[in-house]
Amino acid sequence: MSENKNHDNDNNYSKNNENVNVSITIGDIKVQFNGSAQSVMISVINFLTKQVPTIDLAKKISLNYAATELIETYSNLIKITPEGPRVIPALDVEPGMKKLSDKETVALQLIASKIAKDIGKISDDAMQASKIQSAMAINSKSVSSRLSELVKAGYVARDNTKDDSAVVYRITTLGIHWLGSTLAKRTKTTSS
């Protein structure tokens, strides 16, 4: 019997001395821990207690809009149609809410284009001024002027196509933030 006990203790000893390999990925950070179960567990706990608060703080100052968040925010103002992304305010938009300005509508059209790209409906979110104008039925001078204002404010980026054949525009993160804030203020004003 004592032989079995020693043999069992040997098995327990070898099981406890086996190396453990743990890999953790948090955003862009990837770490790997190797060693005994106890040392790996201590290392993982130390890593997480140092990194998680940093990640939470970073999230507080990060500004990035996921397609799901944009859809949630703007679904009552834009639709993805067979003809492409369009600004189509729902009939039940906030009662008493003033009509959108041309500047806001141009920004919304570019957000609609971004959403369509993010969900795989179109391959590029950049739009030419003529495409924005035809999608919105606003005169071309007004679209051109509003785009210039939005570019100057940093709300829209102005680029050339890959083959340099045309100028295209896309909404910036700052532009999405500006429009969201503007519409939120307008909603608060009308509901007060």
Sequence and secondary structure as in RCSB ss.txt:
>XXXX:A:sequence
MSENKNHDNDNNYSKNNENVNVSITIGDIKVQFNGSAQSVMISVINFLTKQVPTIDLAKKISLNYAATELIETYS
NLIKITPEGPRVIPALDVEPGMKKLSDKETVALQLIASKIAKDIGKISDDAMQASKIQSAMAINSKSVSSRLSEL
VKAGYVARDNTKDDSAVVYRITTLGIHWLGSTLAKRTKTTSS
>XXXX:A:secstr
 HHHHHHHHHHHHHHHTSEEEEEEEETTEEEEEEEEHHHHHHHHHHHHHHHHHHHHHHHHH     HHHHHHHHT
TTEEEETTEEEE   TTS TT     HHHHHHHHHHHHHHHHHTTSSS   B HHHHHHHHT  HHHHHHHHHHH
HHHTSEEEEE TTSSSEEEEE HHHHHHHHHHHHHHHHHHH 
